[in-house]
Amino acid sequence: MTKWENFLFEIEYRFGEMWKSLKQQFPTKKRILLKNIIDSIALYLIVLFLIIISSRLGNIGNTTIHYNEPTQLTTSGGIETSQTVELGKAIKEVIRVECAIRNVDANLVYAIINSQPPDDGIPRYGVMKIHPELIKKYDADYGEDVGVVDSIYSNVVAGVERLEWCLDNNASIEGALMVYIYTQPEAKKMWEMGIRSTDWVDAVKGEI
């Protein structure tokens, strides 16, 4: 028996004992009135108890997994960056499995997760900081299911998949990370300008 079942059983037992005592002390009419009052109070307490339990259960995901919101432009023109996320055991296992399947260094994945998005005015979505131009592409894999913006699990799977592709199609870690975070067309424009790395790329590399 769980502690909640014990608690409810104890309440039921106490009410039963109290009701037996009241039956001996009060006449029928007063007893019925008192019973109605007690029933109303008991019902109120049970509803309140269920609300509290439901709110606690609803917060479990929020206390174990904090999902990055996309960055947003402020009224002053600056960028509000996301904070480092704390991951629960379940999503860590997803990362471990996906990295093993795709032969991607898990340390690189965690470095991306814990990085601040580039300061370029473009929002990135989820813990893996998926570029907005890629959302539709990866969401197509999930059909009617929750996509990469709303689901941390979908976000991680898509992010690791993209990271694998970037690493396989670029000769350097700098090139792979630039394609990952800026998209390949934008990365090529930056290379043509002589830019081989960025502050974001250097920050991620420093965490590996």
Buried (B, 14 or more C-beta within 10 A) or exposed (E): EEEEEEEBEEBEEEEEEEEEEBEEEBEEEEBEEBBEEBEEEEEEEEEEBEEEEEEEEEEEEEEEBBBBEBBEEEEEEEBEEBEEBEBBEEBBEBBEEBBEEBEBEBEBBBBBBBBBBBEBEBBBBBBBBBBEEBBEEBBEEBEEEEBBBBBBBBBBBBBBBBBBBBBEEBEEBBBBBBBBBBBBEBBBEBBEEEBEBBEBBEBBBEEE
